[in-house]
Amino acid sequence: MTDYDLITLFHTSVELSNQTLMDYISVLFAFLVAGYFIADKLKLPMIILLIILFTVIEIRLITNMYFLSNDMDILSAKMAILVENGAFGLPGLVMATPGDNYFLSQVIVTIGSYIGALIFFFHQRSVGLAKNSIPKKAEN
């Protein structure tokens, strides 16, 4: 594989990783907005369906991030070997490559935000149900 192919493949992996993260954030915020506006209005079957869909999509995106992180680790290791041998002209790209903790930080953030979104959803539901159960005073 030539240097150009290696760099192109690495940049494509980085772009795809960033796009996957933006997809994750988009789905997360869509769930949060739905939770804010309609959590207390949904019946139990719809809540279960919404949470299952949210979970399946989030798991798919998290596994995509995992596979992309593995690809980037393999590519950066190949580039590091080329830099050590003096055969690679862009050592800065290899030094800027995320390390082993990069994926771990992504996992912590994504799982933490997933759990936080579920907590927010059910909190909004309980607040909305409590508000709706309080009888309003009759105006004279």
Phi, psi and chi 1 to 4 in degrees:
 res  aa     phi    psi   chi1   chi2   chi3   chi4
   1 MET       -  132.2 -178.0  179.9  -66.0      -
   2 THR   -78.1  166.0   65.7      -      -      -
   3 ASP   -59.4  -40.7  -70.8   -6.9      -      -
   4 TYR   -61.5  -44.7  178.0   77.6      -      -
   5 ASP   -63.2  -41.1  -66.2  -24.0      -      -
   6 LEU   -64.4  -46.0 -162.1   58.6      -      -
   7 ILE   -66.3  -42.5  -68.2  170.4      -      -
   8 THR   -62.4  -43.5  -57.5      -      -      -
   9 LEU   -64.9  -40.1 -173.7   57.5      -      -
  10 PHE   -65.0  -46.4 -176.3   77.9      -      -
  11 HIS   -63.5  -37.9  -83.4  -86.1      -      -
  12 THR   -64.1  -40.3  -56.7      -      -      -
  13 SER   -64.6  -40.7  -64.4      -      -      -
  14 VAL   -64.3  -44.7  170.0      -      -      -
  15 GLU   -62.7  -42.7  -71.5  173.0   11.2      -
  16 LEU   -66.4  -36.9 -163.7   54.5      -      -
  17 SER   -64.3  -43.6  179.1      -      -      -
  18 ASN   -64.5  -40.1  -71.7  -21.4      -      -
  19 GLN   -65.2  -39.6 -178.0   60.6   46.4      -
  20 THR   -64.0  -40.4  -56.7      -      -      -
  21 LEU   -64.5  -40.4 -174.8   60.0      -      -
  22 MET   -66.5  -36.2  -69.5  -59.0  112.9      -
  23 ASP   -62.8  -42.3  -68.2  -13.9      -      -
  24 TYR   -59.9  -47.0  177.4   87.1      -      -
  25 ILE   -64.5  -38.1  -68.8  170.5      -      -
  26 SER   -63.1  -46.1  -62.0      -      -      -
  27 VAL   -65.4  -39.8  170.7      -      -      -
  28 LEU   -61.1  -47.1  177.8   70.2      -      -
  29 PHE   -70.8  -31.4  -84.1   91.6      -      -
  30 ALA   -63.0  -40.8      -      -      -      -
  31 PHE   -66.2  -40.9 -176.8   76.1      -      -
  32 LEU   -64.4  -42.8  -70.1  174.6      -      -
  33 VAL   -64.6  -43.3  168.6      -      -      -
  34 ALA   -61.0  -41.7      -      -      -      -
  35 GLY   -63.3  -38.5      -      -      -      -
  36 TYR   -67.3  -42.4 -177.4   76.5      -      -
  37 PHE   -89.9  -34.2  -73.5  113.1      -      -
  38 ILE  -127.8    6.7   63.0  168.5      -      -
  39 ALA   -58.8  -39.8      -      -      -      -
  40 ASP   -81.0  -11.3   59.1  -32.6      -      -
  41 LYS   -95.4  -13.5  -63.0  170.3 -177.2   68.5
  42 LEU   -82.7  144.6  -66.6  175.6      -      -
  43 LYS   -85.2  164.4  -59.2 -150.2 -179.0  -57.9
  44 LEU   -54.8  -45.0 -175.1   61.5      -      -
  45 PRO   -61.2  -37.1  -22.3   30.8      -      -
  46 MET   -70.7  -35.4  -68.9  -55.4  -68.1      -
  47 ILE   -63.9  -45.5  -70.4  172.4      -      -
  48 ILE   -61.1  -45.0  -67.8  170.3      -      -
  49 LEU   -61.3  -44.9  178.8   66.2      -      -
  50 LEU   -62.6  -43.5 -177.6   65.7      -      -
  51 ILE   -69.7  -38.3  -70.0  174.3      -      -
  52 ILE   -64.1  -46.0  -72.2  172.4      -      -
  53 LEU   -60.8  -45.6  -73.2  173.0      -      -
  54 PHE   -59.8  -44.6  175.9   62.8      -      -
  55 THR   -65.1  -45.0  -57.7      -      -      -
  56 VAL   -62.7  -44.4  166.9      -      -      -
  57 ILE   -65.1  -42.5  -68.6  169.5      -      -
  58 GLU   -66.4  -39.7  -65.2  -62.9  -64.5      -
  59 ILE   -63.2  -41.9  -72.2  172.3      -      -
  60 ARG   -60.6  -43.8 -178.8 -169.9  153.0  -85.7
  61 LEU   -69.1  -37.8  -68.5  171.1      -      -
  62 ILE   -66.1  -40.7  -70.9  171.0      -      -
  63 THR   -67.2  -35.2   55.1      -      -      -
  64 ASN   -60.1  -43.4  -78.8   -7.2      -      -
  65 MET   -61.9  -38.3  -76.1 -174.1 -124.3      -
  66 TYR   -63.2  -49.0  171.1   73.1      -      -
  67 PHE   -65.4  -38.9  -68.8  129.3      -      -
  68 LEU   -66.8  -37.7  -73.8  167.3      -      -
  69 SER   -63.8  -40.9  178.5      -      -      -
  70 ASN   -62.2  -44.0  -77.3  -14.2      -      -
  71 ASP   -59.6  -43.4  -69.1  -14.0      -      -
  72 MET   -67.4  -34.8  -70.4 -179.9    3.1      -
  73 ASP   -63.9  -42.6  -73.3  -15.9      -      -
  74 ILE   -64.8  -45.5  -68.7  167.6      -      -
  75 LEU   -64.6  -42.2  -70.0  172.2      -      -
  76 SER   -67.5  -32.4   61.4      -      -      -
  77 ALA   -66.0  -41.0      -      -      -      -
  78 LYS   -64.3  -40.5  -73.9 -175.8  178.8 -173.5
  79 MET   -68.2  -36.0  -71.3 -169.7  -68.4      -
  80 ALA   -64.5  -38.8      -      -      -      -
  81 ILE   -63.7  -40.8  -69.6  169.6      -      -
  82 LEU   -66.1  -36.5  -69.8  173.6      -      -
  83 VAL   -66.7  -42.1  166.7      -      -      -
  84 GLU   -62.5  -35.3  -73.3  176.0    9.2      -
  85 ASN   -82.1   -4.4  -64.0  -23.0      -      -
  86 GLY    75.8   17.0      -      -      -      -
  87 ALA  -101.5    3.0      -      -      -      -
  88 PHE  -119.6  129.7 -166.8   67.5      -      -
  89 GLY   -87.2   -4.9      -      -      -      -
  90 LEU  -125.3   73.7  -64.5  170.7      -      -
  91 PRO   -67.4  -24.3   23.8  -31.7      -      -
  92 GLY   -62.8  -33.8      -      -      -      -
  93 LEU   -64.3  -38.7 -176.2   65.4      -      -
  94 VAL   -71.5  -38.9  177.9      -      -      -
  95 MET   -67.6  -29.6  -73.0 -171.3  -88.9      -
  96 ALA   -84.5   -0.3      -      -      -      -
  97 THR   -70.7  136.0  -57.4      -      -      -
  98 PRO   -62.4  146.9    9.9  -14.9      -      -
  99 GLY   -89.2 -162.1      -      -      -      -
 100 ASP   -66.7  -27.1  -66.0  -25.8      -      -
 101 ASN   -79.7   -8.7  -64.6  -30.9      -      -
 102 TYR   -62.7  -50.8  179.2   70.3      -      -
 103 PHE   -66.5  -37.3  178.4   70.2      -      -
 104 LEU   -59.6  -41.5 -178.1   61.7      -      -
 105 SER   -66.5  -37.0   66.0      -      -      -
 106 GLN   -63.6  -41.3  -83.6 -173.8  -25.0      -
 107 VAL   -64.2  -44.1  166.9      -      -      -
 108 ILE   -62.1  -44.6  -69.3  169.7      -      -
 109 VAL   -66.1  -45.7  167.7      -      -      -
 110 THR   -69.5  -43.3   52.5      -      -      -
 111 ILE   -69.0  -39.3  -69.3  175.4      -      -
 112 GLY   -62.2  -41.8      -      -      -      -
 113 SER   -70.6  -33.8   60.9      -      -      -
 114 TYR   -62.6  -49.2  172.7   78.1      -      -
 115 ILE   -64.1  -41.4  -67.5  169.1      -      -
 116 GLY   -61.6  -38.7      -      -      -      -
 117 ALA   -65.8  -40.3      -      -      -      -
 118 LEU   -65.6  -41.9  -70.0  177.1      -      -
 119 ILE   -62.0  -44.5  -69.0  169.7      -      -
 120 PHE   -60.2  -44.9  175.8   78.9      -      -
 121 PHE   -58.0  -50.2 -177.0   85.6      -      -
 122 PHE   -73.4  -28.5  -73.6  108.5      -      -
 123 HIS   -65.9  -46.8  171.9   72.6      -      -
 124 GLN   -61.4  -37.0  -78.6  -60.4  114.0      -
 125 ARG   -63.8  -46.2  179.8  168.6  170.2   74.4
 126 SER   -67.7  -37.6   65.0      -      -      -
 127 VAL   -65.7  -44.4  167.3      -      -      -
 128 GLY   -65.0  -41.3      -      -      -      -
 129 LEU   -66.9  -37.9  -69.8  175.4      -      -
 130 ALA   -66.1  -39.0      -      -      -      -
 131 LYS   -65.0  -41.1 -111.7 -166.7 -117.2 -177.6
 132 ASN   -73.8  -20.9  -67.5  -22.1      -      -
 133 SER   -86.7  -13.4   66.2      -      -      -
 134 ILE   -78.7  122.2  -61.7  172.7      -      -
 135 PRO   -69.8  141.7   18.3  -23.1      -      -
 136 LYS   -86.5  146.4  -65.3 -177.7 -179.9  178.5
 137 LYS   -75.2  143.7  -66.8 -178.9 -178.0  177.4
 138 ALA   -76.3  133.9      -      -      -      -
 139 GLU   -88.0  141.7  -66.8 -177.8   21.8      -
 140 ASN   -90.2      -  -65.7  -28.6      -      -
